[in-house]
Amino acid sequence: MILTFIAGCKKIDVMVKPEQRIYEVYQRLLKTGFFSPVEGSGQLTVYSMRQKTYVNSLLTFWQGGIYTGDILRFQ
């Protein structure tokens, strides 16, 4: 499934598997240098634009109710 990730001013569309953990995908985007580490408390917060709620980053996309076309904002 294809999702859109937003962090700050950057935006990217990524193909992921429903069984992948949200945090693991974020870590891969950090390693590739696309996103900068989240500032502040060090705690990653993930906001689903479709659900209009925060999602636990330790869940898989399927467990968090994230589906194709969703937009996730990392804060």
Residue frames as a rotation matrix with the C-alpha (Angstrom) as fourth column:
MET 1
0.585 0.811 0.000 0.00
0.811 -0.585 0.000 0.00
0.000 0.000 -1.000 0.00
ILE 2
-0.371 -0.684 0.628 1.15
0.669 -0.666 -0.330 3.55
0.644 0.297 0.705 -0.67
LEU 3
0.533 0.450 -0.717 1.13
0.831 -0.439 0.343 6.14
-0.160 -0.778 -0.608 2.11
THR 4
0.307 -0.431 0.849 2.17
0.216 -0.837 -0.503 9.77
0.927 0.338 -0.164 2.31
PHE 5
0.274 -0.328 -0.904 4.52
0.960 0.041 0.276 10.77
-0.054 -0.944 0.326 5.12
ILE 6
0.509 -0.089 0.856 5.01
0.157 -0.968 -0.195 14.40
0.846 0.234 -0.479 6.18
ALA 7
0.355 -0.443 -0.823 7.67
0.911 -0.032 0.410 15.79
-0.208 -0.896 0.392 8.52
GLY 8
-0.345 -0.420 -0.840 8.17
0.277 -0.900 0.336 19.52
-0.897 -0.117 0.426 8.68
CYS 9
0.076 0.313 -0.947 8.18
-0.742 -0.617 -0.264 20.81
-0.666 0.722 0.186 5.08
LYS 10
-0.776 -0.485 -0.403 9.10
-0.629 0.557 0.542 17.47
-0.038 0.674 -0.738 3.54
LYS 11
0.311 0.906 0.287 6.58
-0.712 0.422 -0.562 15.09
-0.630 -0.030 0.776 2.04
ILE 12
-0.710 -0.561 -0.425 7.13
-0.704 0.548 0.452 11.65
-0.021 0.620 -0.784 0.50
ASP 13
0.559 0.820 -0.123 4.98
-0.828 0.559 -0.036 8.83
0.040 0.122 0.992 -0.86
VAL 14
-0.598 -0.781 0.180 6.21
-0.800 0.597 -0.064 5.39
-0.057 -0.182 -0.982 0.25
MET 15
0.284 0.616 -0.735 5.09
-0.535 0.738 0.411 1.85
0.796 0.277 0.539 -0.49
VAL 16
-0.586 -0.405 0.702 4.84
-0.810 0.276 -0.517 -0.17
0.016 -0.872 -0.490 2.73
LYS 17
-0.545 0.417 -0.727 3.47
0.153 0.902 0.403 -3.52
0.824 0.109 -0.556 3.85
PRO 18
0.387 0.800 0.458 0.55
-0.372 -0.319 0.872 -3.56
0.844 -0.508 0.174 6.32
GLU 19
0.827 -0.063 -0.559 2.55
0.456 0.656 0.601 -5.78
0.329 -0.752 0.571 8.71
GLN 20
-0.264 -0.943 0.204 5.45
0.605 -0.327 -0.726 -3.29
0.751 -0.069 0.657 8.99
ARG 21
0.166 0.232 -0.958 5.74
0.935 -0.346 0.078 -1.22
-0.313 -0.909 -0.274 12.15
ILE 22
0.900 0.256 0.352 5.28
0.364 -0.887 -0.283 2.53
0.240 0.383 -0.892 11.72
TYR 23
0.758 -0.644 -0.102 8.39
-0.326 -0.510 0.796 3.29
-0.565 -0.570 -0.597 13.78
GLU 24
0.063 -0.764 0.642 10.58
0.462 0.593 0.660 0.97
-0.885 0.255 0.390 11.65
VAL 25
0.377 0.128 0.917 9.54
0.915 -0.204 -0.348 2.74
0.142 0.971 -0.194 8.44
TYR 26
0.994 -0.030 0.109 10.29
-0.051 -0.980 0.191 6.11
0.101 -0.196 -0.975 10.07
GLN 27
0.470 -0.874 0.122 13.75
-0.099 0.085 0.991 4.83
-0.877 -0.478 -0.046 11.10
ARG 28
0.036 -0.433 0.901 14.48
0.874 0.451 0.182 3.80
-0.485 0.780 0.394 7.50
LEU 29
0.698 0.259 0.667 13.51
0.588 -0.740 -0.328 7.25
0.409 0.621 -0.669 6.26
LEU 30
0.892 -0.450 -0.052 15.90
-0.287 -0.651 0.703 8.75
-0.350 -0.611 -0.710 8.84
LYS 31
0.211 -0.860 0.465 18.74
0.290 0.510 0.810 6.46
-0.933 -0.036 0.357 7.72
THR 32
0.143 -0.114 0.983 18.28
0.988 0.065 -0.137 7.48
-0.048 0.991 0.122 4.08
GLY 33
-0.766 -0.523 -0.374 18.50
0.554 -0.832 0.029 11.11
-0.327 -0.185 0.927 5.18
PHE 34
-0.398 0.672 0.625 15.07
0.574 -0.349 0.741 12.11
0.716 0.654 -0.247 3.95
PHE 35
0.724 0.649 0.235 13.79
0.164 -0.492 0.855 13.20
0.670 -0.580 -0.463 7.37
SER 36
-0.424 -0.770 0.477 15.63
-0.390 -0.320 -0.863 14.80
0.817 -0.552 -0.165 10.29
PRO 37
-0.648 0.173 -0.742 15.21
0.645 0.643 -0.413 13.32
0.406 -0.746 -0.529 13.78
VAL 38
0.421 0.880 0.219 12.18
0.493 -0.425 0.759 14.59
0.761 -0.212 -0.613 15.69
GLU 39
-0.614 -0.620 0.488 13.11
-0.029 -0.600 -0.799 17.46
0.789 -0.505 0.351 18.01
GLY 40
0.192 0.688 0.699 11.88
-0.761 -0.345 0.549 17.82
0.619 -0.638 0.458 21.56
SER 41
0.416 0.083 0.906 11.25
-0.845 0.403 0.351 14.98
-0.336 -0.911 0.238 23.97
GLY 42
-0.708 -0.698 -0.108 12.63
-0.682 0.635 0.363 12.35
-0.184 0.330 -0.926 21.61
GLN 43
-0.399 0.678 0.617 9.22
0.200 0.721 -0.663 10.69
-0.895 -0.142 -0.423 21.53
LEU 44
-0.996 0.083 -0.009 7.89
-0.020 -0.132 0.991 10.15
0.081 0.988 0.133 18.02
THR 45
-0.273 0.962 0.013 4.26
-0.027 0.005 -1.000 11.13
-0.962 -0.273 0.024 17.59
VAL 46
-0.966 0.034 0.256 2.38
0.257 0.219 0.941 10.08
-0.024 0.975 -0.220 14.48
TYR 47
-0.381 0.862 -0.335 -0.79
-0.297 -0.457 -0.838 11.91
-0.875 -0.220 0.430 13.46
SER 48
-0.624 0.292 0.725 -3.20
0.726 0.560 0.399 10.34
-0.289 0.775 -0.562 10.96
MET 49
-0.922 0.263 -0.282 -4.76
-0.330 -0.918 0.221 13.06
-0.201 0.297 0.934 8.82
ARG 50
-0.533 0.761 -0.370 -7.64
-0.158 0.340 0.927 10.74
0.831 0.552 -0.062 7.77
GLN 51
-0.079 0.486 -0.870 -8.52
0.791 0.562 0.242 9.54
0.607 -0.669 -0.429 11.28
LYS 52
0.182 0.022 0.983 -7.73
-0.250 -0.966 0.068 12.94
0.951 -0.258 -0.170 12.81
THR 53
0.954 0.042 0.296 -6.07
-0.298 0.229 0.927 11.21
-0.029 -0.972 0.231 15.75
TYR 54
0.000 -0.998 0.068 -2.65
-1.000 0.001 0.010 10.13
-0.010 -0.068 -0.998 16.97
VAL 55
0.839 0.173 -0.517 -1.46
-0.272 0.954 -0.123 6.59
0.472 0.243 0.847 16.22
ASN 56
0.664 -0.620 0.418 0.94
-0.302 0.289 0.909 4.53
-0.684 -0.729 0.005 18.34
SER 57
0.369 -0.594 -0.715 4.18
-0.925 -0.157 -0.347 4.31
0.095 0.789 -0.607 16.32
LEU 58
-0.609 -0.607 0.510 4.96
-0.675 0.734 0.067 0.86
-0.415 -0.304 -0.858 17.76
LEU 59
0.250 0.781 0.572 1.91
-0.129 0.612 -0.780 -0.65
-0.960 0.121 0.254 16.04
THR 60
-0.678 -0.296 0.673 1.89
0.605 0.295 0.739 -2.07
-0.417 0.909 -0.021 12.53
PHE 61
-0.913 0.378 -0.156 0.01
-0.402 -0.761 0.508 -0.08
0.073 0.527 0.847 9.91
TRP 62
-0.404 0.785 -0.470 -2.75
0.119 0.555 0.823 -2.71
0.907 0.276 -0.318 9.98
GLN 63
-0.304 0.249 -0.920 -3.06
0.935 0.264 -0.237 -2.57
0.183 -0.932 -0.313 13.80
GLY 64
-0.755 -0.072 -0.652 -3.20
0.319 -0.909 -0.268 1.24
-0.573 -0.411 0.709 13.68
GLY 65
0.282 0.942 0.184 -5.97
0.615 -0.030 -0.788 1.24
-0.736 0.335 -0.588 11.08
ILE 66
-0.121 -0.425 -0.897 -3.76
-0.489 -0.761 0.426 2.87
-0.864 0.490 -0.116 8.46
TYR 67
0.403 0.388 0.829 -4.84
0.504 0.661 -0.555 2.17
-0.764 0.642 0.070 4.87
THR 68
-0.359 -0.523 0.773 -3.75
0.927 -0.103 0.361 2.95
-0.109 0.846 0.522 1.31
GLY 69
0.004 0.301 0.954 -3.78
0.575 -0.781 0.244 6.67
0.818 0.547 -0.176 0.62
ASP 70
0.796 0.272 -0.541 -3.55
0.606 -0.351 0.714 7.74
0.005 -0.896 -0.444 4.26
ILE 71
0.238 -0.707 0.666 -1.37
0.005 -0.684 -0.729 10.70
0.971 0.177 -0.159 5.19
LEU 72
0.644 -0.126 -0.755 0.76
0.754 0.272 0.598 10.44
0.130 -0.954 0.270 8.33
ARG 73
0.550 -0.462 0.696 2.46
-0.265 -0.886 -0.379 13.43
0.792 0.024 -0.610 9.94
PHE 74
0.193 -0.600 -0.776 5.54
0.857 0.489 -0.165 12.81
0.478 -0.633 0.609 12.07
GLN 75
0.623 0.044 0.781 5.96
-0.218 -0.949 0.228 15.28
0.751 -0.312 -0.581 14.94
